[in-house]
Amino acid sequence: MAEAADEPCTNRTSHHGRSDRLSRQRARTRTALLEAAQRLLAERHRADMSIREITEAANIGLGTFYGHFANKTDLLEAAVSMTLEQHSVRLESVVAHMDDSAEVFAVGVRLTGRLQRNHPQVARILLRVGLPRLVSSVGLAPRTRELLRASEAAGRLRVGDLDVALASAGGSLLGLMQLLDAEPHMDAEKAGDHLAANLLRMFGLPHDEAWDVATRPLPALG
């Protein structure tokens, strides 16, 4: 009798085990599709890859695609959002210990400016999607908005209109990345530091202080 009573529990455990394995497999497949889309976005000049090309790059069957995304547009949107979120999370991890909101802003600008050399795939995707996505509701923009709002409330920076501030900072960063893309021998570190200092001055820091903040030792972006 005891053995018979144990059997349903074993079946439930087996069922849960299969369910967990299927969930992990689905997650791996979705991630493979997203990462393949990221690579193709960074490699191509237009979003002209086919679903077949994406599934081949992800090394999965074509029919599996529709179990995760309705169409190519949905996948590319998710891949771009993931890129923005991943970069934002990496930035947050290196500024978590910083108390000066002006320095946090400067570090974000400096490390994003260095993407062209250190994380070229991310830089190419950002250049490809342009300013509308860079200042969208995903990834960098909402966090930067909150940072600038808090910095102004603390009297550290003078920001004014937040939408204009975000567009100014985002447009400047894209311009820098385009310049670095066109000039592969240009010193990206020096250029990023100069841009950060210029933006800090635009937001109200005195010249010398802006330069000091924009040239402090910089943590590595993982």
Secondary structure, 3 states (H helix, E strand, C coil): CHHHHHHHHHHHHHHHHHHHHHHHHHHHHHHHHHHHHHHHHHHCCCCCCCHHHHHHHHCCCHHHHHHCCCCHHHHHHHHHHHHHHHHHHHHHHHHCCCCCHHHHHHHHHHHHHCHHHHCHHHHHHHHHHCHHHHCCCCCHHHHHHHHHHHHHHCCCCCCCCHHHHHHHHHHHHHHHHHHHHHCCCCCHHHHHHHHHHHHHHHCCCCHHHHHHHHCCCCCCCC
